[in-house]
Amino acid sequence: MSEPGAEGAAAGDYDLTPRPPGASAVTLIQQMELADANLLGNVHGGVIMRLVDTAAGLAAMKHVGGPAVTVAMDGMSFLEPVVVGDVVTVRALVNDAGRTSLEVGVRVEAENIATGRRTHTSSAYLVFVALGPDGRPRPVPPVAPESDLDLRRQHEAKLRREARLARTAAIERIREERGEA
């Protein structure tokens, strides 16, 4: 591997051995406090989004073995409110990887400690790009699915990537037609 700060690292400078999704798994657990809530006692969506981005970023960095930055949050869904006092568990793992980018899936659950009730509150998909020492995108290891669930997640990640690319192409086409490019 190149020395830190070396410019123009080549693909051969990185360990591109395929990795199973479980190798990137991250779990964050945090109790929600008054500072996290709005006037109704519900936790701000932005607080949950920050936890999601943190967990996803850690999973991405584990997978690539170095820095990775968020480039998109795709499909953030808020299914149930999280309230002050709930213990929130955020689970993240890499679903699929391309040449320099990867998708991380995140699931958020809230537990009411008094009742023991657990609720799936949010889900999200985030896209990260791995960075080399020069701050430019660098190659990432492929994902090596180990189960039918891993294969399903990988397939769905590929579909989301195709949809993102098609949407971007459609927007660019419209801008070009209007002379806004």
N, C-alpha and C positions, 0 to 999 in steps of 0.2 A: 504494500500500500504506500502511496505517496506521503511525503511529510506534510503535516498540517500547514495549510496556507499555500501549498503547491498549486500552481495554476494549471488548468487544462487536464485534469485527471481523466484517464481513459477508462473504458468499461472494465478492462482487465484489472484495474486497481481496486475493484470492489468484490466482496464475496457475494456472488449471485446464485448461491446454492438455494434451490427452492425450499421454502419454509411452510410448515403447516399453519393454518389459521390460529390454532391453539398456542403457538409459540409467541404470538403477539398479544395475547389476551391481557387486558388490564381491567381491574375493578377498583373504583373509587367509592368510598362510603363517607357520607357526611350528614350530620343532623342540621336541619334547617332552623335558622334563628330569626328573631324579629327583624334584624337588619336585612334579611333576604326577602322580606314580604312587602306587599302593597297594603293599602288601608283595609282591604277585606280579609287580610290574614293569609292570602294565597302568595306563594313564592313567585317572584317575578320570573317571567319566561327567560329573560336575559341571564338570570342567575343559573338556571338550568342549562341554557345554551353554553355558558362558560364552562360548566362542569363537563358537558358533552364534548366541547372542543378540547379541553385538557385531556380527558381520557382517550379520545381519538388520536390526539397528537402523540401521546405516549405510546399507544399501540403502533402507530405508523413508525415512530422512531425505533421501537423494538424490532420491527420487521426489517427496516432498511439498515439498522446498525449505525445510525447517525441522524443528523438534522433532517427534518421534514417540516414543511409549512403548509398551512391550510390554504387551499385555493378555491374551495366551494363547499357549501353546506347544502345538501340536496335532500329534500323531502323531510324536513323537521316537522314532526307531528306532535301536538300536545293533545293527549287523549283524556287525561284526568288532571285536576288541579293537585298541586303539592301544597301542603299547609305547614305553618310554623310548628315545629316539634317533630315532623316526620323525619325519619332516617331515609335518606336517598342513596340508592345504590346505582352506580353508573357502570355498565359493562360495555367494553369496546373490543373489537378484534378486526383484523384485516380480512376483507371478503375477496378481494382480487387485486392484482397488480398489472399495470401495463409496462411500458418501457421506462418511464421516469415518474409515473404517478401511481397512486394506489387508492382504493376505496376502503374506508373503515365504517363498519356498521356499529351503531350504539343503541343500547336499550337502557331506559331509565325506569326504575321501580321505586315506589315510596312505601315505607312501612310505618304504620301507626303503632308505636311501641306499646301503648296501653291496651289495644285490642288485638295486636298481632296481624291485623289485616294488611296484606301486600297488594299493591296496585301497579299495573303497568301504566306509567304516566306519559312516557314520551319515547319516540324513536327518531333516529336520524341517520343519514348517510353523509359522510364527509369525504372530500377528495383532497389528498395531500400530494405534494411534489417533494421528492428527496433532493437535497442540495449537497453539492460537493464543496471542497475547501475553497473553491473560487466563487461560491455563491450561485453557481449556475446549476440547472437540473442535471441530475446524474442517474445512471441506471439503477433499477431496484430489482431485488430477487423476485422470482415468480412465486405465486401461492401454490402449494401442493395440497389439495383437498384430501382429507382422510376419511370422510364420511359422506353419506348421502346429503346430509344437511349442509356440509361444507360445499359440496358440488352445487346444490340449489342456490346457496348464497352467492357463489362465484358466477353462476349463470345469470342470476338477477342483476348482479353488479355490472356484467357486460351489457345487459339490456339498458340499464340506467345510463351507462357511458354512451351507448349509441344514441339514446334520446337526447342527452346533453349536447353531443356533437351535431346532431340533426337540428336542434333548436338554434344553436349558434350559427350554423350554416344558413338557416332560413332567415335569421335576423340580418346577417351580413348581406344576403341576396337582396332583401328588401331595401337596405340602406344603399346598396349600389344602384338599384333601380331608381331610387329617389335622388341619387347624386350626393348622398350624405356620407359616403365612404371616406 
